[in-house]
Amino acid sequence: MIKFNDLTLIHLPLLNDFKLDLEKSVLESDFVLGESVAVFESRLAFSEKVKHVVSVSSGTSALELILRKLNINKDSKIIIPAMTFTATAFAPVNLGAQVVVCDINLSTGNMDPVQLALLINSDVSVVIFVSLHGRLDGLEDIAAICKKYNVVLIVDGAQSQGSYLNNKSIGEYCYAYTLSFYPGKNLGTLGEGGAICTNSESLAIEISQARNWGVSTDRYHSQFWGGNYRLPTLQARFLSTKLNYLGDWVHQRRIIAKEYERNLPQTLLLAEPKHENHHSYHVYSILVEERDKYISEFKKSNIGYSFHYPRAIPEHEYYRSKVLDPLGFPNSKIWAKNQLSLPIYPGLKNNEIEYICEVINSLHGS
C-alpha cells in the first residue's frame, strides 16, 4: 500500500528528540507560553524571513485573531477565494462579516486576479488570499490590486511553510499571513497549532495579548479583548525540533513534484510555478476527467489519494446562505469535480512514484 501521507517516515527518526522535548517540559514544569515558545517564534521568523511570529492554538484561530484586530464586524465586506478549506470562510463568517467569494485561476488553484479586479471596490475591508497547496502564484497581482484600492490583504498560508515569492517572505506582500501546524502540514505539530507572521510590530503585540486573555503585564488583569489561543510549550518544542528539517523536507517534495511533471501527461498538470520556491508542495494536484475511474483504479492498485477540495465554499450546506457569489465560480466547480491529490511526502520512494505514474498513464485516454 502506498499511503497518501506517511508521517511515520519523518516522525520515527525524531522519536528520541521528541522524548527529550517531553522530558524537558516535565522536568521544568513548563507547559504554557514558556521560553521555548519564544525561541520557536524567533527561529520561525528567521525561517519565514519576517520580523514577527506569534504562535497560537490553530491556523483558524490565527485568521480570527487578525480579523478581530482589524475590527471586522457585520458592516465589513471580505473577499475570499471560492475554493479553499472551510477555515478561510469560518473566521469572517463567525465575526458576522459579509463574505464574497472570488473564483480561482484553473491552472493554479489560487484566487483569480481578473475576477478580483471586478469584485473589489472601496467598500471592501479585507481580501484573504489563500496559497492553495503551498503555491504563491498570483499573489503579486492580488497585492497590487489591493494596494490600488487601499484594501488590507491577508494571506491564509496554512499550507505554505517553505514557500517564498521572488526570494521574499509572504509578509512583504501583505499585512499579515497565517500558518497552520496541523500534523500533516509541511511543518506540523503532534497536535494542533498555528501562527501569525507579520512585519507589523503593533499587530504582533496585540495578537500576543489577545491569545492570552487580553493580558499585557499583570497576568490577572485583562486589559483588552482576548481568550485562550495559546500554543502549548511542548508543541513549540516539537516544532523547533522539526524546523531543523523543514528545508530538506520541502526540497524532497519539490523533487517528487518534478518526477510527476516529467512522467505524467501534460494535459493533467497544473501550470508550472514561475520559480521553484513559489511552491512548497504541501499537496500535489492534477485535474482529471472521470475522477471516479481514477479513484477505482487507485483503490485496486493500493494507492492512497485525496481531494483538496471536493466542494467550493458556496456548495457547503452551512455556508450556502452565508456567502455571496455575484460573479459565480465556474472554475472552482470544475476544480471540485476534477481535482485529485497524489501522494507527496519525504520518504516516498522512486519506485512508488514510478508505479503511481504508470497507473495514471494507463488510465489517461483509456
C-alpha positions as CSV (number, residue, x, y, z in Angstrom):
1,M,0.0,0.0,0.0
2,I,1.3,3.4,-1.0
3,K,-0.1,5.8,1.7
4,F,-1.4,9.2,0.7
5,N,0.8,10.6,3.5
6,D,3.0,8.6,5.8
7,L,4.1,10.8,8.8
8,T,5.9,7.9,10.5
9,L,8.7,8.4,7.9
10,I,9.6,11.8,9.4
11,H,8.5,11.2,13.0
12,L,10.1,7.9,13.9
13,P,13.7,9.1,13.2
14,L,12.9,12.0,15.5
15,L,11.4,10.0,18.3
16,N,14.3,10.3,20.7
17,D,14.3,14.1,20.1
18,F,10.6,14.2,20.9
19,K,11.2,12.2,24.1
20,L,13.8,14.8,25.2
21,D,11.4,17.6,24.4
22,L,8.8,15.9,26.6
23,E,11.3,15.3,29.4
24,K,12.3,19.0,29.4
25,S,8.7,20.1,29.8
26,V,8.2,17.7,32.6
27,L,11.4,18.5,34.5
28,E,10.9,22.2,34.1
29,S,7.1,22.1,34.7
30,D,6.9,24.4,31.6
31,F,3.7,23.8,29.7
32,V,2.2,27.1,28.6
33,L,3.9,30.2,26.9
34,G,7.3,29.2,28.2
35,E,10.7,30.2,27.0
36,S,10.6,27.5,24.3
37,V,7.6,29.2,22.7
38,A,9.5,32.5,22.3
39,V,12.6,30.6,21.0
40,F,10.4,28.8,18.4
41,E,8.8,32.0,17.3
42,S,12.2,33.7,16.8
43,R,13.5,30.8,14.8
44,L,10.4,30.6,12.7
45,A,10.5,34.3,12.0
46,F,14.1,33.9,10.7
47,S,13.0,30.9,8.5
48,E,10.0,32.8,7.2
49,K,12.0,36.0,6.6
50,V,9.6,38.0,8.6
51,K,10.0,40.4,11.6
52,H,7.5,38.9,13.9
53,V,5.8,35.5,14.5
54,V,3.2,35.0,17.2
55,S,2.2,31.3,17.8
56,V,-1.4,30.5,18.5
57,S,-3.7,27.5,19.0
58,S,-4.5,26.8,15.3
59,G,-4.5,28.3,11.8
60,T,-8.2,29.0,12.2
61,S,-7.5,31.0,15.4
62,A,-4.8,32.9,13.6
63,L,-7.2,34.1,10.9
64,E,-9.9,35.1,13.5
65,L,-7.4,37.0,15.7
66,I,-6.1,39.1,12.8
67,L,-9.7,39.9,11.7
68,R,-10.7,40.8,15.3
69,K,-7.7,43.2,15.5
70,L,-9.0,44.8,12.3
71,N,-12.4,45.3,13.9
72,I,-14.2,43.2,11.4
73,N,-17.9,43.1,12.0
74,K,-21.3,42.9,10.3
75,D,-20.6,46.1,8.4
76,S,-17.4,44.7,6.9
77,K,-17.1,43.2,3.5
78,I,-14.4,40.5,2.9
79,I,-13.4,38.7,-0.3
80,I,-12.2,35.1,-0.1
81,P,-11.5,32.5,-2.8
82,A,-14.4,30.2,-3.6
83,M,-12.0,27.2,-3.5
84,T,-10.4,26.8,-0.1
85,F,-10.7,24.9,3.2
86,T,-13.7,26.0,5.2
87,A,-11.5,27.7,7.9
88,T,-11.0,30.6,5.5
89,A,-14.7,31.2,5.4
90,F,-15.3,30.3,9.0
91,A,-13.3,33.2,10.5
92,P,-15.0,36.1,8.8
93,V,-18.5,34.4,8.8
94,N,-18.1,33.8,12.6
95,L,-17.5,37.6,13.0
96,G,-20.7,38.4,11.1
97,A,-18.9,39.9,8.1
98,Q,-20.3,40.0,4.6
99,V,-18.3,37.4,2.7
100,V,-17.9,37.5,-1.0
101,V,-16.3,34.6,-2.9
102,C,-13.9,35.1,-5.9
103,D,-13.3,32.4,-8.4
104,I,-9.9,30.8,-8.9
105,N,-7.4,30.5,-11.8
106,L,-7.9,27.0,-13.0
107,S,-4.3,26.5,-13.8
108,T,-3.0,27.3,-10.3
109,G,-6.0,26.9,-7.9
110,N,-5.3,30.4,-6.5
111,M,-7.6,33.4,-6.4
112,D,-8.2,34.9,-9.9
113,P,-6.8,38.5,-10.1
114,V,-9.1,39.2,-13.1
115,Q,-12.3,38.4,-11.2
116,L,-11.0,40.1,-8.1
117,A,-10.5,43.3,-10.1
118,L,-14.2,43.2,-10.9
119,L,-15.3,42.5,-7.4
120,I,-13.2,44.9,-5.4
121,N,-14.1,48.4,-4.5
122,S,-13.6,50.9,-1.7
123,D,-16.3,49.2,0.4
124,V,-14.2,46.1,0.8
125,S,-12.3,45.9,4.1
126,V,-10.1,42.8,3.6
127,V,-9.1,40.4,0.9
128,I,-7.9,37.0,2.0
129,F,-5.6,35.3,-0.5
130,V,-5.1,31.5,0.0
131,S,-1.8,30.0,-1.0
132,L,-3.6,26.8,-2.0
133,H,-1.4,23.7,-1.6
134,G,1.6,25.9,-0.8
135,R,1.5,27.8,-4.0
136,L,2.1,31.6,-4.3
137,D,1.4,32.3,-7.9
138,G,-0.9,35.3,-8.4
139,L,-0.1,36.9,-5.0
140,E,1.9,39.7,-6.6
141,D,-1.1,40.7,-8.8
142,I,-3.5,40.4,-5.9
143,A,-1.3,42.6,-3.7
144,A,-1.2,45.3,-6.4
145,I,-5.0,45.3,-6.8
146,C,-5.4,45.6,-3.0
147,K,-2.9,48.4,-2.9
148,K,-4.8,50.3,-5.6
149,Y,-8.0,50.2,-3.6
150,N,-6.3,50.6,-0.2
151,V,-7.7,47.3,0.9
152,V,-6.0,45.2,3.6
153,L,-4.5,41.9,2.3
154,I,-4.2,38.9,4.5
155,V,-2.7,35.6,3.3
156,D,-4.1,32.3,4.5
157,G,-0.8,30.5,4.3
158,A,-1.9,27.4,6.2
159,Q,-0.2,25.2,3.6
160,S,2.8,27.3,2.6
161,Q,5.6,26.6,5.0
162,G,8.7,26.8,2.9
163,S,7.2,28.9,0.1
164,Y,8.7,32.3,-0.8
165,L,7.9,34.8,-3.6
166,N,10.9,36.1,-5.5
167,N,13.0,35.0,-2.5
168,K,11.0,37.3,-0.3
169,S,8.7,36.5,2.6
170,I,5.0,36.3,2.0
171,G,4.9,39.1,4.6
172,E,6.4,41.5,2.1
173,Y,3.2,41.4,0.1
174,C,0.5,41.6,2.9
175,Y,-0.4,43.0,6.3
176,A,-0.1,39.5,7.8
177,Y,-0.3,35.9,7.0
178,T,-1.2,32.8,8.9
179,L,0.3,29.3,9.2
180,S,-1.3,26.1,10.3
181,F,0.7,23.4,12.2
182,Y,-1.9,20.7,11.8
183,P,0.1,17.4,11.9
184,G,0.0,16.7,8.1
185,K,1.4,20.1,7.2
186,N,5.0,20.6,5.9
187,L,5.8,21.8,9.4
188,G,3.3,20.2,11.8
189,T,2.8,19.7,15.5
190,L,2.0,16.5,17.2
191,G,-1.4,18.0,17.9
192,E,-2.8,21.4,16.9
193,G,-1.2,24.8,16.4
194,G,-0.9,27.9,14.2
195,A,0.9,31.2,13.9
196,I,0.6,34.7,12.7
197,C,3.5,36.2,10.7
198,T,3.8,39.9,10.2
199,N,6.2,42.8,9.8
200,S,3.8,45.0,11.9
201,E,5.2,45.3,15.5
202,S,1.9,46.7,16.8
203,L,-0.1,43.8,15.4
204,A,2.3,41.3,16.9
205,I,2.0,42.9,20.3
206,E,-1.8,43.0,20.1
207,I,-2.0,39.3,19.0
208,S,0.3,38.3,21.8
209,Q,-2.1,39.9,24.3
210,A,-5.3,38.6,22.6
211,R,-4.0,35.0,22.6
212,N,-3.6,35.2,26.4
213,W,-6.9,36.7,27.7
214,G,-6.0,40.2,26.7
215,V,-3.3,40.4,29.3
216,S,-0.4,42.9,28.9
217,T,1.7,42.8,32.1
218,D,-0.4,41.7,35.1
219,R,-1.5,38.1,34.4
220,Y,-4.7,38.6,36.3
221,H,-5.7,41.9,34.6
222,S,-7.4,41.5,31.2
223,Q,-6.9,45.0,29.7
224,F,-8.0,44.1,26.2
225,W,-10.2,41.6,24.4
226,G,-8.7,38.1,24.5
227,G,-9.1,34.4,25.1
228,N,-7.2,31.2,25.3
229,Y,-5.5,30.9,21.9
230,R,-2.1,29.7,23.2
231,L,0.3,27.2,21.7
232,P,1.4,24.7,24.3
233,T,5.1,24.8,25.2
234,L,5.5,21.1,24.4
235,Q,4.2,21.6,20.9
236,A,6.6,24.6,20.4
237,R,9.4,22.3,21.3
238,F,8.3,19.6,18.9
239,L,8.0,22.3,16.2
240,S,11.5,23.6,16.9
241,T,12.9,20.1,16.6
242,K,11.1,19.6,13.2
243,L,12.1,23.1,12.0
244,N,15.7,21.8,11.7
245,Y,14.5,19.6,8.8
246,L,11.9,21.7,7.1
247,G,14.2,22.9,4.3
248,D,15.2,19.4,3.4
249,W,11.6,18.1,3.6
250,V,10.4,20.8,1.2
251,H,13.3,20.1,-1.1
252,Q,12.3,16.4,-1.2
253,R,8.7,17.5,-2.0
254,R,9.9,19.6,-5.0
255,I,12.0,16.7,-6.3
256,I,8.9,14.4,-6.2
257,A,6.8,17.1,-7.9
258,K,9.4,17.3,-10.7
259,E,9.2,13.5,-11.2
260,Y,5.4,13.7,-11.5
261,E,5.8,16.5,-14.0
262,R,8.3,14.6,-16.1
263,N,6.3,11.4,-16.2
264,L,2.6,12.4,-16.3
265,P,0.5,13.6,-19.3
266,Q,0.8,17.4,-19.7
267,T,-2.9,17.7,-20.0
268,L,-3.4,16.6,-16.4
269,L,-0.9,19.0,-14.9
270,L,-1.4,22.5,-13.4
271,A,0.8,25.4,-14.6
272,E,4.4,25.1,-13.5
273,P,5.3,27.7,-10.9
274,K,7.2,30.6,-12.2
275,H,10.0,29.9,-9.7
276,E,10.7,26.8,-7.7
277,N,10.4,28.5,-4.3
278,H,6.9,29.7,-5.2
279,H,5.6,26.3,-4.2
280,S,6.3,24.1,-1.2
281,Y,4.0,21.3,-2.4
282,H,2.1,20.5,0.7
283,V,-0.3,18.9,-1.8
284,Y,0.4,17.8,-5.4
285,S,-2.7,18.2,-7.6
286,I,-3.7,17.0,-11.0
287,L,-7.1,17.7,-12.8
288,V,-8.7,14.6,-14.3
289,E,-11.9,13.9,-16.1
290,E,-14.0,11.0,-14.9
291,R,-12.3,11.1,-11.5
292,D,-14.3,8.1,-10.3
293,K,-12.4,6.0,-12.8
294,Y,-9.1,7.1,-11.3
295,I,-10.3,6.5,-7.7
296,S,-11.5,3.0,-8.6
297,E,-8.1,2.1,-10.1
298,F,-6.2,3.7,-7.3
299,K,-8.1,1.5,-4.8
300,K,-7.4,-1.6,-6.8
301,S,-3.7,-0.6,-7.1
302,N,-3.4,0.2,-3.4
303,I,-2.5,3.9,-4.0
304,G,-3.6,6.5,-1.5
305,Y,-5.3,9.7,-2.7
306,S,-7.3,12.6,-1.5
307,F,-9.3,15.7,-2.7
308,H,-8.4,19.3,-1.9
309,Y,-11.2,20.2,-2.0
310,P,-14.3,18.3,-3.2
311,R,-16.7,21.3,-3.0
312,A,-16.4,25.0,-3.3
313,I,-17.3,27.2,-0.3
314,P,-20.8,28.2,-1.6
315,E,-21.5,24.5,-2.1
316,H,-21.2,23.7,1.6
317,E,-24.7,23.4,3.2
318,Y,-23.7,25.6,6.1
319,Y,-22.0,28.4,4.0
320,R,-24.5,28.4,1.1
321,S,-26.6,31.1,2.7
322,K,-23.7,32.9,4.4
323,V,-21.6,33.9,1.4
324,L,-22.2,35.9,-1.8
325,D,-21.1,34.9,-5.3
326,P,-22.1,37.8,-7.5
327,L,-19.9,36.7,-10.5
328,G,-20.2,32.9,-10.0
329,F,-17.4,30.4,-9.5
330,P,-17.2,28.1,-12.6
331,N,-13.5,27.3,-12.2
332,S,-14.0,26.3,-8.6
333,K,-16.8,24.0,-9.6
334,I,-14.5,22.3,-12.2
335,W,-11.7,22.0,-9.6
336,A,-14.1,20.5,-7.1
337,K,-15.2,17.9,-9.6
338,N,-11.8,17.0,-11.2
339,Q,-9.1,17.7,-8.7
340,L,-7.1,14.7,-7.4
341,S,-4.3,14.8,-4.9
342,L,-1.4,12.4,-5.3
343,P,1.0,11.1,-2.6
344,I,3.8,13.5,-1.9
345,Y,5.9,13.4,1.3
346,P,9.5,13.0,2.4
347,G,10.5,9.3,2.1
348,L,8.2,8.5,-0.8
349,K,10.4,6.1,-2.9
350,N,11.2,6.5,-6.6
351,N,9.7,3.1,-7.5
352,E,6.5,4.2,-5.7
353,I,6.4,7.4,-7.8
354,E,7.0,5.4,-11.0
355,Y,4.2,3.0,-10.1
356,I,1.8,5.8,-9.4
357,C,2.7,7.4,-12.8
358,E,2.3,4.1,-14.6
359,V,-1.2,3.6,-13.2
360,I,-2.3,7.2,-14.2
361,N,-0.8,6.9,-17.7
362,S,-2.6,3.6,-18.2
363,L,-5.9,5.4,-17.4
364,H,-5.3,8.5,-19.3
365,G,-7.1,8.4,-22.6
366,S,-8.5,4.9,-21.9
